[in-house]
Amino acid sequence: MSIRRNAFIPLAYFWLTALLLCLAPAVAAIELEQVRPGFPDATRLAQAEGDYPAQAVYAGDTLLGYVFETDDVAPIPAYSGKPISMLVGIDLQAQLTQATILGHEEPIMLVGIPEQRLTDYADAHVPHHVNEKLRVGENLDAISGATVTVIVLTETIMRSARRVAAERGLIPDPLATPPAEVRHDVFEPADWETLVGDGTIRRLHLTHGEIDAAFVGTLAEGYASGAAADSTFIDLYVTYLNAPTAGRNLLGDIVYEQLMERLEEGEHAIGVMASGDYSFKGSGYVRGGIFDRVEAAQGTTNIAFQDRDHRRIVRLAIDGAPRLTERDIFIIRNEAEFDPGEPWELGLLVRRAAGPLETEFVRFNAHYSIPERFIERAEPPVEEALWVQVWRDKTFQIVVLGAGLAVLTAVMLFQDVLVRYPRVFAPLRTGFLVYTVVFIGWYALAQLSVVNILTFVHSLMGGFSWASFLIDPMMFILWSFVAVTLLLWGRGVFCGWLCPFGAMQELINKAARKLRVPQFELPFAVHERLWALKYIILLALFAVSLHSLGQAERYAEVEPFKTAVTMRFQREWGFLLYALGLLAISAFTHKAYCRYICPLGAGLAIPARLRLFDWLKRHRGNCGTPCQICANECEVAAIHPDGRINANECHYCLDCQVTYHDDRRCPPMVKRRKRYEKAARASSSGGAVGTFPADAAQGSQAKLQRIPTLQEE
């Protein structure tokens, strides 16, 4: 049995290898066909080395450019919380050649906006350069109703293209740390010993014994000079002269200033001084040649010096300097991209004969790092988060929304005062509803949706990221405000004040009542049973989302928000008839959709049960039994016949609170007013014990007699 199993294993490997070989050409052909829109002449692809996976595109042996998938380079979460997957191509001039959408899960595009519009938007990025500042609404046409999606798409294309182009050397790396700047305002008078001691001047001291040991094992081992092992071969000093503390002390003020004036921007001067038996310049140096015994190095860059880079130091101006037979300045040109803040080294090449015609070289390095007090380091660039850019671009919208939410907060906090003045409160509420429809809805497109709840729940279940929620500042601010008001007062603050579609229904119903359109209300028992419908819809959508969030987003079209608000009624006739039908019903039955269908309202009502405050006042012992005024006038029928307010269904319009304080309509307040008026009449006939303020009873200008307190509630 084991023999047969062992024989089967090589056979399995053979068939698996054969299968992979058969599939390989097909995979390559598919990939090659994908890049042809951007590279029509492409004949093959090859993997390009680097941190970011990219394919080099060739026509024969000629490199045309690179293609890559954005998910591997810059996966930026979009409105759905997941990135938009794209295939992007760039040529050798760092220009975009293609931007093909491979897949996405944007709910606004799943149902509502034709996919071709997003495809056309992506194509509009070609042939822009990767360093261009492309902005939606400026050099790119926006897609109405999908602002966040297109902003993320543009940033995904441009950010990933810049990263790949920088890694391939097509553009300077935008994230490279800028070189340090020399602080020319820092100067400390010092002598030679001080500068050597603090590292401003670095020393390389080599003896003949050290040189002989370095050549051991080479052909030049037998060609030692014969000098004493402890005698000086070379005593070399090196410093960075651009720093005033080094340059001014060594050269003097005049020579230092002349040297700085001769240097172009980005050029640097180093001082090299030495004494001993070995010359760092060498006797074989000729004019127009290259110094072959010294070179600077920083990182992977080696810097050779020519005669045009050389200046002699005639005299050192510093005190305490040793006798130095060679004193020279070497200039590092800007092509070397030298960074004075990074460590560098001066290499000394020691040459020794290894025969009649042969020589050997050994390199010794003088390492140098400038003292930190002489330089100022720039902050390393950080790639700005997309949400920060979006928030900055939407400053106006954020300010206006913040002002509106501040007004609403004031209304909630001072509701007991406002409802006493119906002539002020009524136009204030109507004006706020118009603001909600026009600004929050149609202008800012900040209509909250049950899709947001489903997306949030799924993000908590795995892969939560604040960036996906911060990408839309208006939605983030609104959701934050709604979350706070849910805990304070319940769902009614949003449903009654901040929902654009709800505001549309209420404004239509107000106009219908002005025109005396008949209103229809279901019996309370039926109405109460229909409340459950929206919770059933919410649970059904959540159940579908567990299987497929995309499918749940399609079924979430039970909300007419996308049609009426986000798309501004610019949709297919089926969706349009549905939204207009619900608005038409609201003219006869106040907010029928909100009361019975809205899954968003149901989703908000569940956490709203944890609310902290119940500020809606009732007259105990009067409201509901026998008085039914508030219950009959509540437009969403959230008041039970027994007088209780169902906070889960209340839209916090505060109409019941206006009635509560109205001493002409509310029976308990009418009784109170009549007692005040009776007391006022009694006081006018004399025998008053005390007085009430003149405004204690509306419509009375008399001084009122203080009467014993009655139990009214």
C-alpha positions, 0 to 999 in steps of 0.5 A: 500500500505504501509503495503505491502511495509513494508512486502516486506522489511524483505523478501528482506533482507532474500533473500539477506542474503541467497544469500550472504550465498550461495556465501560465500563458493564459494568465499572461495573455489576460494581463497583457490584454488589460494593459493594452488600453494604456500601452497599445504596443505592449508585447510582454510584461515583467515583474519590476523589483521594489516595495510596490508590486508593479509590472514593467511593460515592454515592446520587445526589449524597449521599456514603455512604462509600468502598470500596477493595481492600486490595492497593492500600492494605496488602498484608500477606503472609499464611501463603502469603507473599502477601496476602489480597485484600479489598474493604473499605468504610467509611462517613462515621463510619469504621465498616466496612460490608463486608469481602469476600474477593476471593482468597487462596492460603492453603494451610490454606484450600485443602484442610481448612477450609471457605471459608465459615468464613473468609468469616464471619470477615471479615464479623464485622468489620462494623460495628466502627469502624476505630480499634477494637482487634480481637483474635483470641480476644477480640472475634473468634472464631478459626478453629482451624488457621488462626490466622496467616491470620485474624490477617493478615486482621484486620490487613489490614482494619483497617490499610487502613481506617485509612489510607483513613479518615485520608486522607479526613479521617474520623479523625485521621491515626494516623501524624501526627507529634505536635507538639513539646513546650516544655521548661519546664525550660530557662531561660537569663537573657538580655538583648534583644541576646542573644535577638535574636542567637540567634533567640529574637526575630525582627525584621522591619524595613521602610523607606518605600522598601521599602513604595513599591517593593512597591506599584509596579505597583498602583493605590496606586503614586501614593499614596506617603507622601512620607517619606524612603526610608530612614526606618523604616516599621515595626520589628517584633519577634516571639517565642514566649512559651511558651518560658521563656527568651523569656517569663520574660526579656521579661515577668518571672516573675510576669507569665509565670506568670500568662500560662501559668496562663491558657492552656488545654492546646494554646494558645500565646502569641506576643509582637508588639512594634513601633515606627515610623510604621505600627501593626500593630494599626491605628486602625480596630480596634474591640472584638469585631472582628478584627485585620486587619493581623496574622495568623499562618500555619503550613503551610496554616493561617491564624490570625486574632486577635480581641480575646479573643485579645489582651493588652497588655504593660504593661512589658518586664522585659528589659534592653537593649530598644529603645523600642517603642510597641506591645507585645502578646500574641496567643494561638493557640487549640487549634483551630489545632493549632499546632505550636511545633516547626514554622516559622511566620510572622507576616503584616503586611498593609500597607494603602494608598489606591488612590483615593477608595474603594479600597485595596490590600494588600501582605503582609510576613512575619516568619518564625519558627523556635524554637531547638531547645534550647527544645523536645522533639520526639516520635518520629514514629509508625511503623506497627508491623509485624504480626509484632512484634504477633504475637510480643508476643501469643505471648510464653508460647508462645515462652518454652515453646518456647524452654525445650523447644529449650534442653533438646533442645540440652542433650541433643544436646551432652551425649548421651555422658553421658546415654546412659550412664544409660538410666533417666534418658534413656528417660523424658526422651525419652518426656516430650519426645515427649509435649511435642512432640505436645501443645505443639508440635503440638496447642497451638502448631500448629507442625507443619513441612511440605513446603509451607514448603519449597516456599514458601521456595524460591519466595520465593527465586526472587522477592519474598523477604520476611522479614515473611511468615516472621516472621508465625508466631513458632513456625514461624520459631523452629522452622525456625531451630532445624532449620536450625542442627541440620541443619548440625550433626547432620543431619535426625534432630534434627527427625525424631526429636524435633520432628516432632509426627506422628513423635512420635505414631507413636513413642509409639503404637509404644512402647505397642504394644510394651508390649502385645506387638503383633507387629512387622513389618520388611521385608528390608533390601534392600527397605527400602533401595529404599523409601527412594527413594520419599519423594525421588520424592514431593518431586521431584514436588511441586516440579515441580508447584509450578513450574507452580502452587504452589497445586496443589502445596499440594493434593498436599502432602496426602500429608502427614497433618500438617494432619489429625492435628496442625493440624486435630486430627483434625477433618476430612472422613472421607477425610483422617481415614481416611488419617491414622488408617491411617498411625498404625495402621500405626505400631503394627506397623511403626515410623514407616513413613510417616517412612521411606518417604513423608514428603517433608518428611524427604526435603527435610531430608535433602538439605541435611543432607548438609553436616552438620559433626559425626558424633557417633554412635559405633561400635566399629570392627571389631566393629559389623556384623561380626560384631555386629548388635545395634544394626542389629537394634534400630534402629527405623527401620532406619537402620543397614546390615548392615555397621554403618554408620549412614545419617545421611540416614535416622537419627532420632537417637533415640540408642538405638544409643548407649545400647547402645554404652555398655551393658557387658551387651549390647554385645559389645566392652563386655562384653569390656572389663567382663570384663577389668576384673573379671578384673583386679579379682580378680587385684588382690584376690589381691595383686601389683597394679601400679596401680588403676582407679577403682571405677566403671571396670566396672559392678557392681564395687565392688573396686579394679581393677588397672591392666592393659596397654592392649588394642586394642579398636577 
